[in-house]
Amino acid sequence: MGASVSRWVAQGGFCGEGVVPDGAPMPSKFEGRTHVSTWNFGGALAATELALRTERIGRRVLVCKNVCHRCHFNEAFDSSLRARIAEMPNSQHEVALEWALRALS
């Protein structure tokens, strides 16, 4: 039957004007732009197209580079993540979040 993924979260490139709220910080090289090629997906177009069209991936969540690079791992986020992990003992999500926490710490 093969493998499947219930949710795939990937860095999907750039979120430009008209998508990012007015006043949100954006590097000057992106100001006024609505489109920018993405390195992650553009470097492997056939694989990207397969991942975007396959029925073996249930939900696709694309997080843009200029959005995810504004996130900060700090004490508040650490505490929030640890609290969430404590709420889900013995689940697959607990294991995944513990791996993420170890990678970020």
Contact map, one row per residue, 1 for C-alpha under 8 A:
111000000000000000000000000000000000000000000000000000000000000000000000000000000000000000000000000000000
111100000000000000000000000000000000000000000000000000000000000000000000000000000000000000000000000000000
111110000000000000000000000000000000000000000000000000010000000000000000000000000000000000000000000000000
011111000000000000000000000000000000000000000000000000011100000000000000000000000000000000000000000000000
001111110000000000000000000000000000000000000000000000011100000000000000000000000000000000000000000000000
000111110000000000000000000000000000000000000000000000011110000000000000000000000000000000000000000000000
000011111000000000000000000000000000000000000000000000001111100000000000000000000000000000000000000000000
000011111100000000000000000000000000000000000000000000001111100000000000000000000000000000000000000000000
000000111110000000000000000000000000000000000000000000000001111000000000000000000000000000000000000000000
000000011111000000000000000000000000000000000000000000000001111000000000000000000000000000000000000000000
000000001111100000000000000000000000000100000000000000000000011110010000000000000000000000000000000000000
000000000111110000000000000000000000010110000000000000000000011110000000000000000000000000000000000000000
000000000011111000000000000000000001111110000000000000000000001111000000000000000000000000000000000000000
000000000001111100000000000000000011110000000000000000000000000111000000000000000000000000000000000000000
000000000000111110110000000000000110000000000000000000000000000111100000000000000000000000000000000000000
000000000000011111110000000001011110000000000000000000000000000000000000000000000000000000000000000000000
000000000000001111111100000000111100000000000000000000000000000000000000000000000000000000000000000000000
000000000000000111111000000000000100000000000000000000000000000000000000000000000000000000000000000000000
000000000000001111111000000000000000000000000000000000000000000000000000000000000000000000000000000000000
000000000000001111111101000000000000000000000000000000000000000000000000000000000000000000000000000000000
000000000000000011111111000000000000000000000000000000000000000000000000000000000000000000000000000000000
000000000000000010011111000000000000000000000000000000000000000000000000000000000000000000000000000000000
000000000000000000001111100000000000000000000000000000000000000000000000000000000000000000000000000000000
000000000000000000011111110000000000000000000000000000000000000000000000000000000000000000000000000000000
000000000000000000000011111000000000000000000000000000000000000000000000000000000000000000000000000000000
000000000000000000000001111101100000000000000000000000000000000001000000000000000000000000000000000000000
000000000000000000000000111111100000000000000000000000000000000000000000000000000000000000000000000000000
000000000000000000000000011111100000000000000000000000000000000000000000000000000000000000000000000000000
000000000000000000000000001111100000000000000000000000000000000000000000000000000000000000000000000000000
000000000000000100000000011111111000000000000000000000000000000000000000000000000000000000000000000000000
000000000000000010000000011111111000000000000000000000000000000000000000000000000000000000000000000000000
000000000000000110000000000001111100000000000000000000000000000000000000000000000000000000000000000000000
000000000000000110000000000001111111000000000000000000000000000000000000000000000000000000000000000000000
000000000000001111000000000000011111000000000000000000000000000000000000000000000000000000000000000000000
000000000000011100000000000000001111100000000000000000000000000000000000000000000000000000000000000000000
000000000000110000000000000000001111110000000000000000000000000000000000000000000000000000000000000000000
000000000000110000000000000000000011111001000000000000000000000000000000000000000000000000000000000000000
000000000001110000000000000000000001111111000000000000000000000000000000000000000000000000000000000000000
000000000000100000000000000000000000111111100000000000000000000000000000000000000000000000000000000000000
000000000011100000000000000000000000011111110000000000000000000000000000000000000000000000000000000000000
000000000001100000000000000000000000011111111001000000000000000000000000000000000000000000000000000000000
000000000000000000000000000000000000111111111001000000000000000000000000000000000000000000000000000000000
000000000000000000000000000000000000001111111000000000000000000000000000000000000000000000000000000000000
000000000000000000000000000000000000000111111111000000000000000000000000000000000000000000000000000000000
000000000000000000000000000000000000000011111111100000000000000000000000000000000000000000000000000000000
000000000000000000000000000000000000000000011111110000000000000000000000000000000000000000000000000000000
000000000000000000000000000000000000000000011111111000000000000000000000000000000000000000000000000000000
000000000000000000000000000000000000000011011111111100000000000000000000000000000000000000000000000000000
000000000000000000000000000000000000000000001111111110000000000000000000000000000000000000000000000000000
000000000000000000000000000000000000000000000111111111000000000000000000000000000000000000000000000000000
000000000000000000000000000000000000000000000011111111001000000000000000000000000000000000000000000000000
000000000000000000000000000000000000000000000001111111000001000000000000000000000000000000000000000000000
000000000000000000000000000000000000000000000000111111100000000000000000000000000000000000000000000000000
000000000000000000000000000000000000000000000000011111111000000000000000000000000000000000000000000000000
000000000000000000000000000000000000000000000000000011111100000000000000000000000000000000000000000000000
001111000000000000000000000000000000000000000000000001111100000000000000000000000000000000000000000000000
000111110000000000000000000000000000000000000000001001111111000000000000000000000000000000000000000000000
000111110000000000000000000000000000000000000000000000111111000000000000000000000000000000000000000000000
000001110000000000000000000000000000000000000000000000001111100000000000000000000000000000000000000000000
000000111100000000000000000000000000000000000000000100001111110000000000000000000000000000000000000000000
000000111100000000000000000000000000000000000000000000000011111000000000000000000000000000000000000000000
000000001111000000000000000000000000000000000000000000000001111100000000000000000000000000000000000000000
000000001111100000000000000000000000000000000000000000000000111110110000000000000000000000000000000000000
000000000011111000000000000000000000000000000000000000000000011111110000000000000000000000000000000000000
000000000011111000000000000000000000000000000000000000000000001111111000000000000000000000000000000000000
000000000000111000000000010000000000000000000000000000000000000111111100000000000000000000000000000000000
000000000000001000000000000000000000000000000000000000000000001111111110000000000000000000000000000000000
000000000010000000000000000000000000000000000000000000000000001111111110000000000000000000000000000000000
000000000000000000000000000000000000000000000000000000000000000011111111000000000000000000000000000000000
000000000000000000000000000000000000000000000000000000000000000001111111000000000000000000000000000000000
000000000000000000000000000000000000000000000000000000000000000000111111100000000000000000000000000000000
000000000000000000000000000000000000000000000000000000000000000000001111110010000000000000000000000000000
000000000000000000000000000000000000000000000000000000000000000000000011111111000000000000000000000000010
000000000000000000000000000000000000000000000000000000000000000000000001111111000000000000000000000000000
000000000000000000000000000000000000000000000000000000000000000000000000111111100000000000000000000000000
000000000000000000000000000000000000000000000000000000000000000000000000111111110000000000000000000000000
000000000000000000000000000000000000000000000000000000000000000000000001111111111000000000000000000000000
000000000000000000000000000000000000000000000000000000000000000000000000111111111100000000000000000010000
000000000000000000000000000000000000000000000000000000000000000000000000001111111110000000000000000000000
000000000000000000000000000000000000000000000000000000000000000000000000000111111111000000000000000000000
000000000000000000000000000000000000000000000000000000000000000000000000000011111111100000000000100010000
000000000000000000000000000000000000000000000000000000000000000000000000000001111111110000000000000000000
000000000000000000000000000000000000000000000000000000000000000000000000000000111111111000000000000000000
000000000000000000000000000000000000000000000000000000000000000000000000000000011111111100000000000000000
000000000000000000000000000000000000000000000000000000000000000000000000000000001111111110001100110000000
000000000000000000000000000000000000000000000000000000000000000000000000000000000111111110000100000000000
000000000000000000000000000000000000000000000000000000000000000000000000000000000011111110000000000000000
000000000000000000000000000000000000000000000000000000000000000000000000000000000001111111101100000000000
000000000000000000000000000000000000000000000000000000000000000000000000000000000000111111100100000000000
000000000000000000000000000000000000000000000000000000000000000000000000000000000000000111110110000000000
000000000000000000000000000000000000000000000000000000000000000000000000000000000000000111111110000000000
000000000000000000000000000000000000000000000000000000000000000000000000000000000000000001111111000000000
000000000000000000000000000000000000000000000000000000000000000000000000000000000000100100111111100000000
000000000000000000000000000000000000000000000000000000000000000000000000000000000000110111111111110000000
000000000000000000000000000000000000000000000000000000000000000000000000000000000000000001111111111000000
000000000000000000000000000000000000000000000000000000000000000000000000000000000000000000011111111100000
000000000000000000000000000000000000000000000000000000000000000000000000000000001000100000001111111110000
000000000000000000000000000000000000000000000000000000000000000000000000000000000000100000000111111111000
000000000000000000000000000000000000000000000000000000000000000000000000000000000000000000000011111111100
000000000000000000000000000000000000000000000000000000000000000000000000000000000000000000000001111111110
000000000000000000000000000000000000000000000000000000000000000000000000000001001000000000000000111111111
000000000000000000000000000000000000000000000000000000000000000000000000000000000000000000000000011111111
000000000000000000000000000000000000000000000000000000000000000000000000000000000000000000000000001111111
000000000000000000000000000000000000000000000000000000000000000000000000100000000000000000000000000111111
000000000000000000000000000000000000000000000000000000000000000000000000000000000000000000000000000011111
